Amino acid sequence: MKKSRIRNFDQGVLMKSNKIFKNALLIIVACFALSACATSKKSTGQMQGDVYTGTDTVEYLASGVPDRVFFATNESVLTTASRETLRKQAAWLRKNSDITVVLEGHADERGTREYNLALGERRANAAKDYLMTYGISSDRISVLSYGKERPVDSGSNPLAWSKNRRSVTVKAN
Amino acid sequence: MKKILSIIFLFVILPLKVSALIEVDITRGNLNPLPIAVSPLSIDENSKKSFEKILNKKNIGSEISLVVEKNLKISGLFNPLNKDAFLQSPDIANLKPRFEDWNLIKAQALITGKVNFIDNKLRVEFRLWDILAGKEMMALAFTTVPNNWRRVGHIITDKVYERLTGEKGYFDTRIIYVAEEGPKTRRIKKLAIMDQDGANNKFLTLGNELVLTPRFNPTSQMVTYLSYFRNLPRVYLLDIETGMQEVVGDFPGMTFAPRFSPDGKKIIMSFAKDGNSDIYTMDLENRIVEKITNHPSIDTSPSYSPDGKYICFNSDRSGYQQIYIMKKDGSNVKRISFGRGLYGTPVWSPRGDLIAFTKLHKGKFYIGVMRTDGSGERLLTENFYQEAPSWSPNGRVLIFYRETKTDDKGEGFSAKLWSIDLTGYNERQVNTPTDASDPSWSSLLSN
């Protein structure tokens, strides 16, 4: 689609001059669209944007039920993938109604300690809220923020930081 | 409780006749530190032997003067001269310095003194001399228990600093901090306390649970901090003298980011519940809790103004971490940080005129200061990671911690304490036996 617009433009330049302005607009739009795609789809294979998408650090509560979800820098918004993971956790928790869990919220090392404690709490609660909308009682979920105190990856690079921005569901009993 | 401060001072202030000619300007970065000679405190043979028995130090007079010398050097404002060049013996110099001799080695000021062992006590007198004017500037004597000998050195430094700069010193103080060890992913953290110069380091907790952000009360006898005891992150109080700990922020959620009010009667802290952090105070006498902020954003890192009328704090209500101030009851909230980047950890200076902060901009961390209306922002130091400034009691120096970047294998992590003058000069590492973070500076202990 975008490529064809560019082709249109190429032809447009050769065609009538009164179309040049309109087509110039088109190419600007196309450039924006392309560059937007370029950033949002930028992927090292393990990150989308700066949200971790790999499985290196992930453990499983049960077969096919990942224990953690990941966040963008300074964010506590659940991604599509995170919501899918949490739905699996909710289904597993519904099947195992005697199990209670602790949601451990974490931040990366690139923030002040106290703010990160609050951010970890906000992330874990985002996960908790989602589990509750899928029918898990709040009595079964407690929240514990570690801020930046317990990284899983000790690296000082964007990939390591993306693994550390997480909420991990841990069996409490 | 006051035992730890049970130093007995009998200040005998001898008359001063002179107006000072030398002065040290501490408002500018001092690139020409004042040359000062610290003559070893003279001591008679009997006193020497008595102190050696008690303190296991061969010459306590020299030891005390070394404490003074090191303090002066670390302040960045003074250049203590090499003792090898001193021509006059300590005892004679203390009676009457030959000013020409001291002038010859380019000293502008001279500290002399003597130590005596009297009734099992340490008696010290010291004098500060203006070499160019050829006059005595100050003479002071005091008596204390021998074990306090390092504090004697700190107090002498405070008096000299005050006489020459016109401002209170910060040497008879202590630092409480978090001692760290172990791998980055499983750090063991303990509360630790030491003298401002790194001596007398002592661990206050065992490291069984995670502890963070200790802060002194105004008399420096109590500490409030965050402990993960039983995996419940809560604000605690610790009495340094008795070792008694008690939880003060036991609400159903996490309490964190504690600090004392300037009168020491309240603790202000964050309380996080259901994904929202707000600021609360607790009165330590009647345990009455008040909610100060009420906003769906993160409100944390509160710090009172020295008069207790205002609170500065950190909030992301604008979308990102910024610094705000408000009245002590939570009214009149006003954002004061408007520069580029994120701002955190605001701390009100003991003088009341400035707020120190951490700033994150383009992947770098800065320690800076701004006026309380947000104007006059000055960044003092830039690094890969640093945060959590704490003021010296005279508001001239900031102590903070700095972490290193790890290598490709995730190794090489360290956390250390650093200090820097308000001028942006005299940045130096503060030595600790282990890795260290979250420093908090005490008040002057001898006041």
Interface residues (C-beta under 8 A of the other chain):
Chain A: N74 S76 E109 R110 G111 T112 R113 E114 Y115 L117 A118 L119 E121 R122 A124 N125 A126 K128 D129 L144 S145 E149 R150 P151 V152 D153 S154 G155 S156 A160
Chain B: P183 K184 T185 R186 R187 L210 L212 T213 L226 N231 P233 G253 M254 F256 A257 S270 A272 D274 G275 N276 S277 I298 T300 S301 N314 D316 Y320 Q321 G344 T345 T358 L360 G363 F384 Y385 E387 A388 E403 K405 T406 D408 G410 E411 F413 S437 D438
